[in-house]
């Protein structure tokens, strides 16, 4: 069984789908952070030097093992030459 087949099978279960969808905003944020860092051509170490956030903390955030504060997200955005935008969408 491929990963995509497994994922499709698991997401057909309502309880798994609900948990997956509940975590989607976090996944989207992590993906956006990784993509922004790569687009700027920065390593985690270089981003760390720009922001004052330790490289290990940046790594944790990119792996989904952190819970960044708004201030941390603002520092990351500034270090990436980006603007942080947070919305409440109906």
PDB file of N, CA, C and O in Angstrom:
ATOM      1  N   UNK A   1       0.852  -1.172   0.000  1.00  0.00           N
ATOM      2  CA  UNK A   1       0.000   0.000   0.000  1.00  0.00           C
ATOM      3  C   UNK A   1       0.903   1.243   0.000  1.00  0.00           C
ATOM      4  O   UNK A   1       1.869   1.319   0.760  1.00  0.00           O
ATOM      5  N   UNK A   2       0.582   2.193  -0.846  1.00  0.00           N
ATOM      6  CA  UNK A   2       1.345   3.435  -0.893  1.00  0.00           C
ATOM      7  C   UNK A   2       0.893   4.356   0.236  1.00  0.00           C
ATOM      8  O   UNK A   2      -0.137   4.128   0.870  1.00  0.00           O
ATOM      9  N   UNK A   3       1.674   5.386   0.471  1.00  0.00           N
ATOM     10  CA  UNK A   3       1.306   6.367   1.494  1.00  0.00           C
ATOM     11  C   UNK A   3      -0.019   7.029   1.149  1.00  0.00           C
ATOM     12  O   UNK A   3      -0.875   7.195   2.018  1.00  0.00           O
ATOM     13  N   UNK A   4      -0.196   7.407  -0.113  1.00  0.00           N
ATOM     14  CA  UNK A   4      -1.439   8.080  -0.524  1.00  0.00           C
ATOM     15  C   UNK A   4      -2.652   7.167  -0.329  1.00  0.00           C
ATOM     16  O   UNK A   4      -3.716   7.631   0.082  1.00  0.00           O
ATOM     17  N   UNK A   5      -2.498   5.883  -0.619  1.00  0.00           N
ATOM     18  CA  UNK A   5      -3.598   4.939  -0.403  1.00  0.00           C
ATOM     19  C   UNK A   5      -3.917   4.825   1.090  1.00  0.00           C
ATOM     20  O   UNK A   5      -5.081   4.823   1.491  1.00  0.00           O
ATOM     21  N   UNK A   6      -2.868   4.730   1.898  1.00  0.00           N
ATOM     22  CA  UNK A   6      -3.042   4.651   3.349  1.00  0.00           C
ATOM     23  C   UNK A   6      -3.734   5.908   3.874  1.00  0.00           C
ATOM     24  O   UNK A   6      -4.667   5.828   4.673  1.00  0.00           O
ATOM     25  N   UNK A   7      -3.267   7.062   3.417  1.00  0.00           N
ATOM     26  CA  UNK A   7      -3.841   8.333   3.858  1.00  0.00           C
ATOM     27  C   UNK A   7      -5.322   8.408   3.489  1.00  0.00           C
ATOM     28  O   UNK A   7      -6.151   8.778   4.320  1.00  0.00           O
ATOM     29  N   UNK A   8      -5.653   8.060   2.253  1.00  0.00           N
ATOM     30  CA  UNK A   8      -7.040   8.083   1.797  1.00  0.00           C
ATOM     31  C   UNK A   8      -7.895   7.138   2.654  1.00  0.00           C
ATOM     32  O   UNK A   8      -9.013   7.481   3.038  1.00  0.00           O
ATOM     33  N   UNK A   9      -7.360   5.947   2.947  1.00  0.00           N
ATOM     34  CA  UNK A   9      -8.082   4.973   3.764  1.00  0.00           C
ATOM     35  C   UNK A   9      -8.328   5.523   5.168  1.00  0.00           C
ATOM     36  O   UNK A   9      -9.440   5.429   5.688  1.00  0.00           O
ATOM     37  N   UNK A  10      -7.301   6.092   5.775  1.00  0.00           N
ATOM     38  CA  UNK A  10      -7.443   6.606   7.137  1.00  0.00           C
ATOM     39  C   UNK A  10      -8.375   7.813   7.192  1.00  0.00           C
ATOM     40  O   UNK A  10      -9.161   7.947   8.129  1.00  0.00           O
ATOM     41  N   UNK A  11      -8.291   8.689   6.194  1.00  0.00           N
ATOM     42  CA  UNK A  11      -9.131   9.886   6.192  1.00  0.00           C
ATOM     43  C   UNK A  11     -10.596   9.575   5.910  1.00  0.00           C
ATOM     44  O   UNK A  11     -11.454  10.446   6.056  1.00  0.00           O
ATOM     45  N   UNK A  12     -10.886   8.353   5.512  1.00  0.00           N
ATOM     46  CA  UNK A  12     -12.281   7.970   5.323  1.00  0.00           C
ATOM     47  C   UNK A  12     -12.968   7.714   6.673  1.00  0.00           C
ATOM     48  O   UNK A  12     -14.191   7.599   6.744  1.00  0.00           O
ATOM     49  N   UNK A  13     -12.161   7.626   7.743  1.00  0.00           N
ATOM     50  CA  UNK A  13     -12.701   7.443   9.093  1.00  0.00           C
ATOM     51  C   UNK A  13     -13.026   8.824   9.667  1.00  0.00           C
ATOM     52  O   UNK A  13     -12.143   9.678   9.735  1.00  0.00           O
ATOM     53  N   UNK A  14     -14.275   9.060  10.082  1.00  0.00           N
ATOM     54  CA  UNK A  14     -14.677  10.393  10.546  1.00  0.00           C
ATOM     55  C   UNK A  14     -13.815  10.954  11.674  1.00  0.00           C
ATOM     56  O   UNK A  14     -13.500  12.144  11.674  1.00  0.00           O
ATOM     57  N   UNK A  15     -13.429  10.111  12.636  1.00  0.00           N
ATOM     58  CA  UNK A  15     -12.649  10.621  13.765  1.00  0.00           C
ATOM     59  C   UNK A  15     -11.227  11.019  13.339  1.00  0.00           C
ATOM     60  O   UNK A  15     -10.661  11.976  13.867  1.00  0.00           O
ATOM     61  N   UNK A  16     -10.666  10.284  12.394  1.00  0.00           N
ATOM     62  CA  UNK A  16      -9.332  10.613  11.881  1.00  0.00           C
ATOM     63  C   UNK A  16      -9.409  11.886  11.048  1.00  0.00           C
ATOM     64  O   UNK A  16      -8.560  12.767  11.183  1.00  0.00           O
ATOM     65  N   UNK A  17     -10.418  11.987  10.191  1.00  0.00           N
ATOM     66  CA  UNK A  17     -10.584  13.184   9.355  1.00  0.00           C
ATOM     67  C   UNK A  17     -10.765  14.429  10.218  1.00  0.00           C
ATOM     68  O   UNK A  17     -10.190  15.475   9.918  1.00  0.00           O
ATOM     69  N   UNK A  18     -11.550  14.332  11.278  1.00  0.00           N
ATOM     70  CA  UNK A  18     -11.790  15.487  12.147  1.00  0.00           C
ATOM     71  C   UNK A  18     -10.491  15.958  12.791  1.00  0.00           C
ATOM     72  O   UNK A  18     -10.234  17.161  12.849  1.00  0.00           O
ATOM     73  N   UNK A  19      -9.679  15.042  13.270  1.00  0.00           N
ATOM     74  CA  UNK A  19      -8.404  15.405  13.890  1.00  0.00           C
ATOM     75  C   UNK A  19      -7.441  15.987  12.861  1.00  0.00           C
ATOM     76  O   UNK A  19      -6.744  16.964  13.138  1.00  0.00           O
ATOM     77  N   UNK A  20      -7.405  15.390  11.682  1.00  0.00           N
ATOM     78  CA  UNK A  20      -6.549  15.878  10.599  1.00  0.00           C
ATOM     79  C   UNK A  20      -6.927  17.310  10.221  1.00  0.00           C
ATOM     80  O   UNK A  20      -6.054  18.165  10.071  1.00  0.00           O
ATOM     81  N   UNK A  21      -8.207  17.567  10.071  1.00  0.00           N
ATOM     82  CA  UNK A  21      -8.679  18.907   9.707  1.00  0.00           C
ATOM     83  C   UNK A  21      -8.434  19.917  10.823  1.00  0.00           C
ATOM     84  O   UNK A  21      -8.179  21.090  10.550  1.00  0.00           O
ATOM     85  N   UNK A  22      -8.510  19.473  12.079  1.00  0.00           N
ATOM     86  CA  UNK A  22      -8.249  20.366  13.206  1.00  0.00           C
ATOM     87  C   UNK A  22      -6.792  20.825  13.226  1.00  0.00           C
ATOM     88  O   UNK A  22      -6.489  21.924  13.692  1.00  0.00           O
ATOM     89  N   UNK A  23      -5.896  19.985  12.722  1.00  0.00           N
ATOM     90  CA  UNK A  23      -4.472  20.320  12.709  1.00  0.00           C
ATOM     91  C   UNK A  23      -4.031  21.025  11.431  1.00  0.00           C
ATOM     92  O   UNK A  23      -2.881  21.454  11.335  1.00  0.00           O
ATOM     93  N   UNK A  24      -4.908  21.153  10.463  1.00  0.00           N
ATOM     94  CA  UNK A  24      -4.541  21.731   9.169  1.00  0.00           C
ATOM     95  C   UNK A  24      -3.966  23.145   9.270  1.00  0.00           C
ATOM     96  O   UNK A  24      -2.979  23.428   8.591  1.00  0.00           O
ATOM     97  N   UNK A  25      -4.528  24.047  10.080  1.00  0.00           N
ATOM     98  CA  UNK A  25      -3.930  25.385  10.170  1.00  0.00           C
ATOM     99  C   UNK A  25      -2.467  25.354  10.631  1.00  0.00           C
ATOM    100  O   UNK A  25      -1.645  26.128  10.142  1.00  0.00           O
ATOM    101  N   UNK A  26      -2.150  24.469  11.559  1.00  0.00           N
ATOM    102  CA  UNK A  26      -0.768  24.335  12.022  1.00  0.00           C
ATOM    103  C   UNK A  26       0.122  23.819  10.894  1.00  0.00           C
ATOM    104  O   UNK A  26       1.228  24.321  10.695  1.00  0.00           O
ATOM    105  N   UNK A  27      -0.356  22.820  10.157  1.00  0.00           N
ATOM    106  CA  UNK A  27       0.412  22.295   9.023  1.00  0.00           C
ATOM    107  C   UNK A  27       0.652  23.384   7.982  1.00  0.00           C
ATOM    108  O   UNK A  27       1.746  23.494   7.428  1.00  0.00           O
ATOM    109  N   UNK A  28      -0.370  24.181   7.722  1.00  0.00           N
ATOM    110  CA  UNK A  28      -0.251  25.264   6.738  1.00  0.00           C
ATOM    111  C   UNK A  28       0.787  26.291   7.176  1.00  0.00           C
ATOM    112  O   UNK A  28       1.573  26.772   6.359  1.00  0.00           O
ATOM    113  N   UNK A  29       0.789  26.626   8.462  1.00  0.00           N
ATOM    114  CA  UNK A  29       1.762  27.585   8.978  1.00  0.00           C
ATOM    115  C   UNK A  29       3.179  27.047   8.862  1.00  0.00           C
ATOM    116  O   UNK A  29       4.083  27.767   8.439  1.00  0.00           O
ATOM    117  N   UNK A  30       3.379  25.806   9.229  1.00  0.00           N
ATOM    118  CA  UNK A  30       4.699  25.188   9.128  1.00  0.00           C
ATOM    119  C   UNK A  30       5.167  25.187   7.677  1.00  0.00           C
ATOM    120  O   UNK A  30       6.308  25.547   7.390  1.00  0.00           O
ATOM    121  N   UNK A  31       4.295  24.786   6.771  1.00  0.00           N
ATOM    122  CA  UNK A  31       4.653  24.742   5.357  1.00  0.00           C
ATOM    123  C   UNK A  31       4.992  26.132   4.830  1.00  0.00           C
ATOM    124  O   UNK A  31       5.948  26.290   4.070  1.00  0.00           O
ATOM    125  N   UNK A  32       4.222  27.136   5.225  1.00  0.00           N
ATOM    126  CA  UNK A  32       4.487  28.504   4.780  1.00  0.00           C
ATOM    127  C   UNK A  32       5.837  28.994   5.290  1.00  0.00           C
ATOM    128  O   UNK A  32       6.570  29.668   4.566  1.00  0.00           O
ATOM    129  N   UNK A  33       6.166  28.658   6.531  1.00  0.00           N
ATOM    130  CA  UNK A  33       7.439  29.074   7.102  1.00  0.00           C
ATOM    131  C   UNK A  33       8.607  28.417   6.368  1.00  0.00           C
ATOM    132  O   UNK A  33       9.591  29.080   6.041  1.00  0.00           O
ATOM    133  N   UNK A  34       8.497  27.124   6.114  1.00  0.00           N
ATOM    134  CA  UNK A  34       9.563  26.408   5.400  1.00  0.00           C
ATOM    135  C   UNK A  34       9.724  26.958   3.990  1.00  0.00           C
ATOM    136  O   UNK A  34      10.843  27.205   3.542  1.00  0.00           O
ATOM    137  N   UNK A  35       8.613  27.148   3.293  1.00  0.00           N
ATOM    138  CA  UNK A  35       8.681  27.671   1.923  1.00  0.00           C
ATOM    139  C   UNK A  35       9.282  29.069   1.886  1.00  0.00           C
ATOM    140  O   UNK A  35      10.089  29.363   1.004  1.00  0.00           O
ATOM    141  N   UNK A  36       8.908  29.936   2.822  1.00  0.00           N
ATOM    142  CA  UNK A  36       9.455  31.293   2.857  1.00  0.00           C
ATOM    143  C   UNK A  36      10.959  31.254   3.100  1.00  0.00           C
ATOM    144  O   UNK A  36      11.709  31.999   2.468  1.00  0.00           O
ATOM    145  N   UNK A  37      11.405  30.394   4.006  1.00  0.00           N
ATOM    146  CA  UNK A  37      12.837  30.285   4.279  1.00  0.00           C
ATOM    147  C   UNK A  37      13.588  29.796   3.048  1.00  0.00           C
ATOM    148  O   UNK A  37      14.655  30.313   2.715  1.00  0.00           O
ATOM    149  N   UNK A  38      13.034  28.811   2.385  1.00  0.00           N
ATOM    150  CA  UNK A  38      13.697  28.274   1.176  1.00  0.00           C
ATOM    151  C   UNK A  38      13.700  29.292   0.041  1.00  0.00           C
ATOM    152  O   UNK A  38      14.683  29.413  -0.690  1.00  0.00           O
ATOM    153  N   UNK A  39      12.592  30.026  -0.105  1.00  0.00           N
ATOM    154  CA  UNK A  39      12.518  31.039  -1.171  1.00  0.00           C
ATOM    155  C   UNK A  39      13.544  32.152  -0.965  1.00  0.00           C
ATOM    156  O   UNK A  39      14.051  32.724  -1.929  1.00  0.00           O
ATOM    157  N   UNK A  40      13.843  32.450   0.288  1.00  0.00           N
ATOM    158  CA  UNK A  40      14.845  33.481   0.561  1.00  0.00           C
ATOM    159  C   UNK A  40      16.258  32.912   0.501  1.00  0.00           C
ATOM    160  O   UNK A  40      17.233  33.660   0.570  1.00  0.00           O
ATOM    161  N   UNK A  41      16.369  31.605   0.374  1.00  0.00           N
ATOM    162  CA  UNK A  41      17.678  30.968   0.265  1.00  0.00           C
ATOM    163  C   UNK A  41      18.435  30.893   1.576  1.00  0.00           C
ATOM    164  O   UNK A  41      19.660  30.778   1.583  1.00  0.00           O
ATOM    165  N   UNK A  42      17.712  30.957   2.690  1.00  0.00           N
ATOM    166  CA  UNK A  42      18.354  30.925   3.995  1.00  0.00           C
ATOM    167  C   UNK A  42      18.366  29.522   4.580  1.00  0.00           C
ATOM    168  O   UNK A  42      17.426  28.749   4.397  1.00  0.00           O
ATOM    169  N   UNK A  43      19.434  29.210   5.280  1.00  0.00           N
ATOM    170  CA  UNK A  43      19.453  27.999   6.087  1.00  0.00           C
ATOM    171  C   UNK A  43      18.810  28.325   7.427  1.00  0.00           C
ATOM    172  O   UNK A  43      18.581  29.492   7.746  1.00  0.00           O
ATOM    173  N   UNK A  44      18.522  27.301   8.199  1.00  0.00           N
ATOM    174  CA  UNK A  44      17.990  27.542   9.540  1.00  0.00           C
ATOM    175  C   UNK A  44      18.994  28.348  10.363  1.00  0.00           C
ATOM    176  O   UNK A  44      18.604  29.230  11.127  1.00  0.00           O
ATOM    177  N   UNK A  45      20.267  28.050  10.212  1.00  0.00           N
ATOM    178  CA  UNK A  45      21.303  28.773  10.954  1.00  0.00           C
ATOM    179  C   UNK A  45      21.317  30.252  10.577  1.00  0.00           C
ATOM    180  O   UNK A  45      21.421  31.115  11.449  1.00  0.00           O
ATOM    181  N   UNK A  46      21.215  30.542   9.301  1.00  0.00           N
ATOM    182  CA  UNK A  46      21.205  31.941   8.858  1.00  0.00           C
ATOM    183  C   UNK A  46      19.966  32.676   9.368  1.00  0.00           C
ATOM    184  O   UNK A  46      20.046  33.835   9.774  1.00  0.00           O
ATOM    185  N   UNK A  47      18.819  31.992   9.344  1.00  0.00           N
ATOM    186  CA  UNK A  47      17.598  32.597   9.881  1.00  0.00           C
ATOM    187  C   UNK A  47      17.745  32.831  11.378  1.00  0.00           C
ATOM    188  O   UNK A  47      17.283  33.845  11.902  1.00  0.00           O
ATOM    189  N   UNK A  48      18.375  31.913  12.050  1.00  0.00           N
ATOM    190  CA  UNK A  48      18.641  32.059  13.474  1.00  0.00           C
ATOM    191  C   UNK A  48      19.474  33.305  13.750  1.00  0.00           C
ATOM    192  O   UNK A  48      19.177  34.069  14.668  1.00  0.00           O
ATOM    193  N   UNK A  49      20.504  33.503  12.960  1.00  0.00           N
ATOM    194  CA  UNK A  49      21.368  34.668  13.136  1.00  0.00           C
ATOM    195  C   UNK A  49      20.615  35.975  12.881  1.00  0.00           C
ATOM    196  O   UNK A  49      20.879  36.979  13.542  1.00  0.00           O
ATOM    197  N   UNK A  50      19.686  35.969  11.936  1.00  0.00           N
ATOM    198  CA  UNK A  50      18.899  37.168  11.626  1.00  0.00           C
ATOM    199  C   UNK A  50      17.870  37.493  12.705  1.00  0.00           C
ATOM    200  O   UNK A  50      17.573  38.661  12.956  1.00  0.00           O
ATOM    201  N   UNK A  51      17.329  36.457  13.340  1.00  0.00           N
ATOM    202  CA  UNK A  51      16.202  36.650  14.246  1.00  0.00           C
ATOM    203  C   UNK A  51      16.560  36.580  15.725  1.00  0.00           C
ATOM    204  O   UNK A  51      15.818  37.077  16.572  1.00  0.00           O
ATOM    205  N   UNK A  52      17.686  35.971  16.031  1.00  0.00           N
ATOM    206  CA  UNK A  52      18.031  35.744  17.427  1.00  0.00           C
ATOM    207  C   UNK A  52      17.306  34.554  18.033  1.00  0.00           C
ATOM    208  O   UNK A  52      17.386  34.319  19.239  1.00  0.00           O
ATOM    209  N   UNK A  53      16.600  33.805  17.198  1.00  0.00           N
ATOM    210  CA  UNK A  53      15.917  32.577  17.633  1.00  0.00           C
ATOM    211  C   UNK A  53      16.896  31.437  17.378  1.00  0.00           C
ATOM    212  O   UNK A  53      17.476  31.354  16.295  1.00  0.00           O
ATOM    213  N   UNK A  54      17.085  30.573  18.342  1.00  0.00           N
ATOM    214  CA  UNK A  54      18.079  29.511  18.178  1.00  0.00           C
ATOM    215  C   UNK A  54      17.723  28.614  16.985  1.00  0.00           C
ATOM    216  O   UNK A  54      16.552  28.412  16.662  1.00  0.00           O
ATOM    217  N   UNK A  55      18.752  28.093  16.355  1.00  0.00           N
ATOM    218  CA  UNK A  55      18.555  27.192  15.215  1.00  0.00           C
ATOM    219  C   UNK A  55      17.762  25.968  15.642  1.00  0.00           C
ATOM    220  O   UNK A  55      16.928  25.467  14.889  1.00  0.00           O
ATOM    221  N   UNK A  56      18.024  25.487  16.852  1.00  0.00           N
ATOM    222  CA  UNK A  56      17.284  24.307  17.323  1.00  0.00           C
ATOM    223  C   UNK A  56      15.798  24.617  17.490  1.00  0.00           C
ATOM    224  O   UNK A  56      14.954  23.759  17.230  1.00  0.00           O
ATOM    225  N   UNK A  57      15.470  25.838  17.921  1.00  0.00           N
ATOM    226  CA  UNK A  57      14.055  26.214  18.046  1.00  0.00           C
ATOM    227  C   UNK A  57      13.399  26.344  16.672  1.00  0.00           C
ATOM    228  O   UNK A  57      12.244  25.959  16.494  1.00  0.00           O
ATOM    229  N   UNK A  58      14.134  26.886  15.707  1.00  0.00           N
ATOM    230  CA  UNK A  58      13.601  26.976  14.341  1.00  0.00           C
ATOM    231  C   UNK A  58      13.350  25.576  13.796  1.00  0.00           C
ATOM    232  O   UNK A  58      12.320  25.324  13.170  1.00  0.00           O
ATOM    233  N   UNK A  59      14.283  24.675  14.030  1.00  0.00           N
ATOM    234  CA  UNK A  59      14.118  23.292  13.597  1.00  0.00           C
ATOM    235  C   UNK A  59      12.885  22.658  14.241  1.00  0.00           C
ATOM    236  O   UNK A  59      12.109  21.980  13.568  1.00  0.00           O
ATOM    237  N   UNK A  60      12.710  22.877  15.529  1.00  0.00           N
ATOM    238  CA  UNK A  60      11.530  22.330  16.225  1.00  0.00           C
ATOM    239  C   UNK A  60      10.245  22.854  15.614  1.00  0.00           C
ATOM    240  O   UNK A  60       9.297  22.099  15.400  1.00  0.00           O
ATOM    241  N   UNK A  61      10.215  24.154  15.331  1.00  0.00           N
ATOM    242  CA  UNK A  61       9.015  24.748  14.733  1.00  0.00           C
ATOM    243  C   UNK A  61       8.731  24.132  13.368  1.00  0.00           C
ATOM    244  O   UNK A  61       7.582  23.830  13.045  1.00  0.00           O
ATOM    245  N   UNK A  62       9.769  23.947  12.578  1.00  0.00           N
ATOM    246  CA  UNK A  62       9.582  23.385  11.236  1.00  0.00           C
ATOM    247  C   UNK A  62       9.167  21.916  11.275  1.00  0.00           C
ATOM    248  O   UNK A  62       8.571  21.415  10.322  1.00  0.00           O
ATOM    249  N   UNK A  63       9.471  21.237  12.350  1.00  0.00           N
ATOM    250  CA  UNK A  63       9.048  19.835  12.499  1.00  0.00           C
ATOM    251  C   UNK A  63       7.680  19.720  13.165  1.00  0.00           C
ATOM    252  O   UNK A  63       7.131  18.625  13.288  1.00  0.00           O
ATOM    253  N   UNK A  64       7.130  20.866  13.597  1.00  0.00           N
ATOM    254  CA  UNK A  64       5.829  20.839  14.258  1.00  0.00           C
ATOM    255  C   UNK A  64       5.916  20.508  15.728  1.00  0.00           C
ATOM    256  O   UNK A  64       4.922  20.117  16.340  1.00  0.00           O
ATOM    257  N   UNK A  65       7.105  20.663  16.305  1.00  0.00           N
ATOM    258  CA  UNK A  65       7.297  20.340  17.720  1.00  0.00           C
ATOM    259  C   UNK A  65       7.420  21.591  18.580  1.00  0.00           C
ATOM    260  O   UNK A  65       8.132  21.591  19.584  1.00  0.00           O
ATOM    261  N   UNK A  66       6.743  22.631  18.197  1.00  0.00           N
ATOM    262  CA  UNK A  66       6.799  23.856  18.969  1.00  0.00           C
ATOM    263  C   UNK A  66       5.448  24.544  18.928  1.00  0.00           C
ATOM    264  O   UNK A  66       4.568  24.187  18.144  1.00  0.00           O
ATOM    265  N   UNK A  67       5.307  25.524  19.779  1.00  0.00           N
ATOM    266  CA  UNK A  67       4.083  26.300  19.815  1.00  0.00           C
ATOM    267  C   UNK A  67       4.499  27.765  19.889  1.00  0.00           C
ATOM    268  O   UNK A  67       4.545  28.348  20.972  1.00  0.00           O
ATOM    269  N   UNK A  68       4.804  28.363  18.728  1.00  0.00           N
ATOM    270  CA  UNK A  68       5.389  29.703  18.741  1.00  0.00           C
ATOM    271  C   UNK A  68       4.401  30.772  19.180  1.00  0.00           C
ATOM    272  O   UNK A  68       3.205  30.707  18.893  1.00  0.00           O
ATOM    273  N   UNK A  69       4.939  31.749  19.881  1.00  0.00           N
ATOM    274  CA  UNK A  69       4.127  32.902  20.262  1.00  0.00           C
ATOM    275  C   UNK A  69       3.967  33.814  19.053  1.00  0.00           C
ATOM    276  O   UNK A  69       4.667  33.669  18.051  1.00  0.00           O
ATOM    277  N   UNK A  70       3.051  34.739  19.163  1.00  0.00           N
ATOM    278  CA  UNK A  70       2.867  35.729  18.099  1.00  0.00           C
ATOM    279  C   UNK A  70       4.165  36.505  17.895  1.00  0.00           C
ATOM    280  O   UNK A  70       4.542  36.789  16.758  1.00  0.00           O
ATOM    281  N   UNK A  71       4.839  36.845  18.966  1.00  0.00           N
ATOM    282  CA  UNK A  71       6.109  37.580  18.884  1.00  0.00           C
ATOM    283  C   UNK A  71       7.153  36.767  18.117  1.00  0.00           C
ATOM    284  O   UNK A  71       7.879  37.327  17.296  1.00  0.00           O
ATOM    285  N   UNK A  72       7.240  35.479  18.366  1.00  0.00           N
ATOM    286  CA  UNK A  72       8.194  34.626  17.644  1.00  0.00           C
ATOM    287  C   UNK A  72       7.862  34.602  16.166  1.00  0.00           C
ATOM    288  O   UNK A  72       8.762  34.681  15.330  1.00  0.00           O
ATOM    289  N   UNK A  73       6.593  34.494  15.831  1.00  0.00           N
ATOM    290  CA  UNK A  73       6.190  34.485  14.422  1.00  0.00           C
ATOM    291  C   UNK A  73       6.532  35.817  13.756  1.00  0.00           C
ATOM    292  O   UNK A  73       6.938  35.851  12.595  1.00  0.00           O
ATOM    293  N   UNK A  74       6.367  36.907  14.495  1.00  0.00           N
ATOM    294  CA  UNK A  74       6.720  38.225  13.955  1.00  0.00           C
ATOM    295  C   UNK A  74       8.228  38.326  13.708  1.00  0.00           C
ATOM    296  O   UNK A  74       8.650  38.871  12.689  1.00  0.00           O
ATOM    297  N   UNK A  75       9.026  37.815  14.616  1.00  0.00           N
ATOM    298  CA  UNK A  75      10.486  37.824  14.442  1.00  0.00           C
ATOM    299  C   UNK A  75      10.893  36.982  13.245  1.00  0.00           C
ATOM    300  O   UNK A  75      11.769  37.376  12.475  1.00  0.00           O
ATOM    301  N   UNK A  76      10.265  35.830  13.087  1.00  0.00           N
ATOM    302  CA  UNK A  76      10.562  34.976  11.930  1.00  0.00           C
ATOM    303  C   UNK A  76      10.196  35.681  10.629  1.00  0.00           C
ATOM    304  O   UNK A  76      10.978  35.688   9.679  1.00  0.00           O
ATOM    305  N   UNK A  77       9.017  36.269  10.591  1.00  0.00           N
ATOM    306  CA  UNK A  77       8.577  36.978   9.385  1.00  0.00           C
ATOM    307  C   UNK A  77       9.553  38.097   9.039  1.00  0.00           C
ATOM    308  O   UNK A  77       9.944  38.246   7.882  1.00  0.00           O
ATOM    309  N   UNK A  78       9.943  38.875  10.029  1.00  0.00           N
ATOM    310  CA  UNK A  78      10.887  39.969   9.790  1.00  0.00           C
ATOM    311  C   UNK A  78      12.225  39.423   9.281  1.00  0.00           C
ATOM    312  O   UNK A  78      12.816  39.989   8.361  1.00  0.00           O
ATOM    313  N   UNK A  79      12.691  38.352   9.864  1.00  0.00           N
ATOM    314  CA  UNK A  79      13.952  37.742   9.437  1.00  0.00           C
ATOM    315  C   UNK A  79      13.895  37.207   8.017  1.00  0.00           C
ATOM    316  O   UNK A  79      14.919  37.094   7.343  1.00  0.00           O
ATOM    317  N   UNK A  80      12.705  36.884   7.576  1.00  0.00           N
ATOM    318  CA  UNK A  80      12.497  36.372   6.217  1.00  0.00           C
ATOM    319  C   UNK A  80      12.141  37.487   5.239  1.00  0.00           C
ATOM    320  O   UNK A  80      11.921  37.238   4.054  1.00  0.00           O
ATOM    321  N   UNK A  81      12.088  38.714   5.744  1.00  0.00           N
ATOM    322  CA  UNK A  81      11.702  39.831   4.880  1.00  0.00           C
ATOM    323  C   UNK A  81      10.241  39.775   4.493  1.00  0.00           C
ATOM    324  O   UNK A  81       9.856  40.235   3.418  1.00  0.00           O
ATOM    325  N   UNK A  82       9.435  39.215   5.362  1.00  0.00           N
ATOM    326  CA  UNK A  82       8.006  39.034   5.101  1.00  0.00           C
ATOM    327  C   UNK A  82       7.184  39.776   6.137  1.00  0.00           C
ATOM    328  O   UNK A  82       7.705  40.259   7.142  1.00  0.00           O
ATOM    329  N   UNK A  83       5.901  39.855   5.872  1.00  0.00           N
ATOM    330  CA  UNK A  83       4.944  40.414   6.807  1.00  0.00           C
ATOM    331  C   UNK A  83       4.058  39.293   7.298  1.00  0.00           C
ATOM    332  O   UNK A  83       3.558  38.496   6.504  1.00  0.00           O
ATOM    333  N   UNK A  84       3.862  39.227   8.598  1.00  0.00           N
ATOM    334  CA  UNK A  84       2.983  38.218   9.176  1.00  0.00           C
ATOM    335  C   UNK A  84       1.549  38.702   9.061  1.00  0.00           C
ATOM    336  O   UNK A  84       1.241  39.842   9.408  1.00  0.00           O
ATOM    337  N   UNK A  85       0.670  37.830   8.572  1.00  0.00           N
ATOM    338  CA  UNK A  85      -0.736  38.160   8.445  1.00  0.00           C
ATOM    339  C   UNK A  85      -1.543  37.025   9.089  1.00  0.00           C
ATOM    340  O   UNK A  85      -1.409  35.858   8.720  1.00  0.00           O
ATOM    341  N   UNK A  86      -2.369  37.394  10.042  1.00  0.00           N
ATOM    342  CA  UNK A  86      -3.229  36.414  10.708  1.00  0.00           C
ATOM    343  C   UNK A  86      -4.662  36.891  10.501  1.00  0.00           C
ATOM    344  O   UNK A  86      -4.966  38.069  10.685  1.00  0.00           O
ATOM    345  N   UNK A  87      -5.531  35.972  10.120  1.00  0.00           N
ATOM    346  CA  UNK A  87      -6.912  36.350   9.824  1.00  0.00           C
ATOM    347  C   UNK A  87      -7.882  35.439  10.565  1.00  0.00           C
ATOM    348  O   UNK A  87      -7.579  34.281  10.853  1.00  0.00           O
ATOM    349  N   UNK A  88      -9.042  35.985  10.862  1.00  0.00           N
ATOM    350  CA  UNK A  88     -10.187  35.192  11.287  1.00  0.00           C
ATOM    351  C   UNK A  88     -11.122  35.164  10.090  1.00  0.00           C
ATOM    352  O   UNK A  88     -11.642  36.201   9.679  1.00  0.00           O
ATOM    353  N   UNK A  89     -11.332  34.002   9.542  1.00  0.00           N
ATOM    354  CA  UNK A  89     -12.101  33.862   8.316  1.00  0.00           C
ATOM    355  C   UNK A  89     -13.402  33.130   8.633  1.00  0.00           C
ATOM    356  O   UNK A  89     -13.387  32.088   9.287  1.00  0.00           O
ATOM    357  N   UNK A  90     -14.536  33.679   8.166  1.00  0.00           N
ATOM    358  CA  UNK A  90     -15.817  33.004   8.428  1.00  0.00           C
ATOM    359  C   UNK A  90     -15.932  31.699   7.641  1.00  0.00           C
ATOM    360  O   UNK A  90     -16.943  31.004   7.742  1.00  0.00           O
TER     361      UNK A  90
END
